Amino acid sequence: MVDLAARFEELGRLVPIPDPWDITEYIARVAEYRERPITLCPIDIGALLGNGGGLWIARRQDFRNRHR
């Protein structure tokens, strides 16, 4: 079983959390770490009901240059 505390510590080292907190900066850091962009798009809140609060859409063009 994975120790979640250890995993989050590792992720915090790989993608440092801005202090003070800045969501825009954190998203930029995650995108840089992943070597592909993150695009935020507004959606109707009703689309998230019962789904845990998030939506991820993988697009072919986001992976195009990474796997050559």
C-alpha positions in Angstrom: 0.0 0.0 0.0 1.3 3.5 -0.9 2.0 5.9 2.0 0.0 8.9 0.9 1.9 11.3 3.2 5.2 10.2 1.6 3.7 10.5 -1.9 2.4 14.0 -1.3 5.8 15.0 0.2 7.5 13.7 -3.0 5.0 15.6 -5.2 5.6 18.8 -3.2 9.4 18.5 -4.0 8.8 17.8 -7.7 6.2 20.6 -8.1 6.7 23.1 -5.3 3.6 24.7 -3.9 3.8 28.5 -4.1 3.9 30.4 -0.8 1.8 32.4 -0.6 -0.6 30.2 -2.5 -1.3 31.3 -6.1 -3.4 28.9 -8.2 -2.2 30.4 -11.5 1.5 29.9 -10.5 0.8 26.4 -9.3 -1.0 25.4 -12.5 2.0 26.8 -14.5 4.4 24.7 -12.4 2.4 21.6 -12.9 2.2 22.2 -16.7 6.0 22.8 -16.8 6.6 19.5 -14.8 4.3 17.6 -17.1 5.8 19.2 -20.2 2.4 20.0 -21.7 -0.1 22.8 -21.2 -3.0 22.9 -18.9 -6.0 24.7 -20.3 -8.7 25.8 -17.9 -12.2 26.1 -19.4 -15.4 27.2 -17.6 -18.2 24.7 -17.5 -21.7 24.6 -16.2 -21.5 23.6 -12.5 -24.4 21.2 -13.2 -22.1 19.0 -15.3 -20.1 18.2 -12.1 -22.9 17.2 -9.8 -22.2 13.8 -8.4 -18.7 13.6 -10.0 -16.4 14.8 -7.3 -15.8 18.3 -8.5 -13.5 18.1 -11.5 -13.3 17.3 -15.1 -10.2 16.2 -17.2 -10.3 16.0 -20.9 -7.3 14.5 -22.7 -6.8 15.9 -26.1 -4.6 14.3 -28.8 -2.9 17.6 -29.6 -1.6 17.9 -26.0 0.3 14.7 -26.4 1.5 15.1 -29.9 5.0 16.4 -29.2 5.7 14.4 -26.1 5.7 10.9 -27.5 7.8 11.3 -30.7 
